[in-house]
Amino acid sequence: MIHQFYPQVPHTYRYELNKDMQLAAAHFIPAAAAGKCANVHGHTYVINVTIAGDELDDTGFLVDFKMIKELVHDRFDHSLLNDDEAFADTPDSDSETFPTTEVVARTIWQSIQKELDTRFNQPRCLQVIVRETPTSYVVYRAKEGDFTS
């Protein structure tokens, strides 16, 4: 994996953790406006997650890197994203559930933040970057109102 520098998130937390992952997955965008992307195709996604907080847990971690890998890599690697419940094509689905890079980034954030909300030290997922190709990526940053605590 090529190590890259990512856009920084301004914050005042004591600790910032970044986790890079690479995974292979396929998807399609079930909309005529998607052009060729309406066909099943795959990517080697490069994902970066930024988590920050002020307090460490009982083990001395902000969060364990393993937890992030389990929530993201184990869920999506070598999958057809459209088969995941978050992107299921149902009669009431809309463009907000198609597995575009933007929606994948938001879904990863939601999954991670949901787990972080259960932790007493209350870390926050500040940013998720999903690189779909070497030249195309999306940054998802939650707004203050998106956090439950």
C-alpha atoms as one frame of an Amber mdcrd trajectory, in Angstrom:
protein
   0.000   0.000   0.000   1.231   3.449  -0.819   1.320   5.592   2.286  -0.414
   8.868   1.751  -1.132  12.017   3.643  -4.794  12.812   3.998  -6.759  15.993
   4.541  -6.485  16.963   8.180  -9.465  17.495  10.451  -9.011  20.470  12.766
  -9.826  19.460  16.344  -8.737  20.024  19.925  -8.631  16.388  21.102  -5.479
  15.066  22.784  -5.296  11.906  20.711  -5.829  11.233  17.029  -5.742   7.743
  15.590  -5.660   6.923  11.873  -6.213   3.477  10.396  -5.550   2.641   6.739
  -7.118  -0.409   5.143  -7.223  -1.861   1.672 -10.034  -4.091   0.496 -11.388
  -5.511  -2.731 -15.098  -5.201  -3.401 -17.520  -4.981  -6.288 -20.599  -2.840
  -6.692 -22.995  -1.365  -9.185 -25.174   1.713  -9.124 -28.711   0.716 -10.165
 -29.564   3.932 -11.982 -29.538   4.832 -15.664 -27.657   8.062 -14.878 -24.740
   5.977 -13.552 -23.681   5.029 -17.086 -21.086   2.241 -17.058 -21.229   2.158
 -13.269 -24.665   0.539 -13.575 -22.753  -2.637 -14.477 -21.113  -4.783 -11.806
 -17.469  -3.776 -11.471 -14.831  -3.865  -8.765 -12.306  -1.682  -7.023  -9.393
  -2.043  -4.691 -10.578   0.476  -2.134  -8.133   2.265   0.144  -9.856   3.493
   3.284  -8.592   5.815   5.996 -10.442   6.339   9.260  -9.639   9.173  11.688
 -10.744   8.797  15.315 -10.008  11.299  18.066 -10.646  11.686  21.760  -9.293
  12.931  25.057  -9.374   9.774  27.183  -7.791   6.346  26.764  -9.562   3.131
  27.708  -8.480   0.723  30.469  -5.922  -0.857  28.139  -4.320   2.460  27.200
  -5.946   2.622  23.754  -8.093   5.365  22.323  -9.576   2.413  20.412  -7.991
  -0.858  19.331  -7.038  -0.848  15.634  -8.447  -4.381  15.462 -11.966  -3.106
  16.159 -11.822  -0.769  13.161 -10.581  -3.555  10.924 -13.369  -5.869  12.079
 -16.060  -3.240  11.431 -14.818  -2.306   7.972 -12.452  -4.806   6.384 -14.137
  -7.931   7.703 -17.545  -6.630   6.627 -16.760  -5.429   3.104 -13.625  -7.208
   1.803 -14.287  -9.520  -1.148 -17.967  -8.706  -1.233 -20.567  -7.329  -3.577
 -21.445  -4.145  -1.718 -24.997  -4.188  -3.088 -25.606  -7.387  -1.062 -24.874
  -5.602   2.231 -27.984  -4.624   4.180 -26.961  -0.951   4.105 -27.104  -0.906
   0.297 -29.843  -3.439  -0.396 -31.880  -2.638  -3.497 -35.431  -2.703  -2.205
 -38.629  -1.225  -3.669 -38.324   1.763  -1.324 -34.560   2.333  -1.758 -33.318
   5.576  -3.223 -30.019   7.102  -4.327 -29.082   7.588  -0.667 -28.654   3.805
  -0.351 -26.835   3.052  -3.625 -23.238   2.009  -2.827 -21.588   5.075  -4.324
 -18.262   6.026  -2.821 -20.011   8.800  -0.904 -22.584   6.442   0.599 -19.923
   3.817   1.387 -17.909   6.448   3.284 -20.995   7.570   5.229 -21.954   3.957
   6.012 -18.470   3.206   7.338 -18.661   6.311   9.541 -22.072   5.266  10.890
 -20.855   1.757  11.698 -17.747   2.966  13.493 -19.455   5.785  15.393 -22.223
   3.446  16.544 -19.556   1.259  18.176 -17.672   4.253  19.589 -20.882   5.525
  21.209 -20.859   2.434  23.458 -17.432   3.238  24.916 -16.989   5.085  28.185
 -14.098   7.187  26.842 -16.385   8.498  24.025 -13.977   8.746  21.064 -15.342
  10.253  17.864 -14.875   9.206  14.276 -13.987  12.529  12.681 -13.363  11.476
   9.116 -13.610   8.561   6.717 -11.815   8.663   3.387 -12.669   6.105   0.718
 -10.350   6.014  -2.276 -12.037   4.173  -5.141  -9.220   4.591  -7.662  -5.724
   6.081  -7.463  -7.150   9.413  -8.622 -10.626   9.507  -7.032 -11.636   9.623
  -3.399 -14.378  10.879  -1.091 -14.016  12.434   2.347 -16.932  12.044   4.775
 -16.966  14.254   7.857 -19.817  14.178  10.303 -21.268  17.426  11.573 -21.534
  18.159  15.283 -25.229  17.241  15.366 -24.477  13.761  13.997 -22.851  12.660
  17.269 -25.104  11.302  19.999 -22.910  12.360  22.896
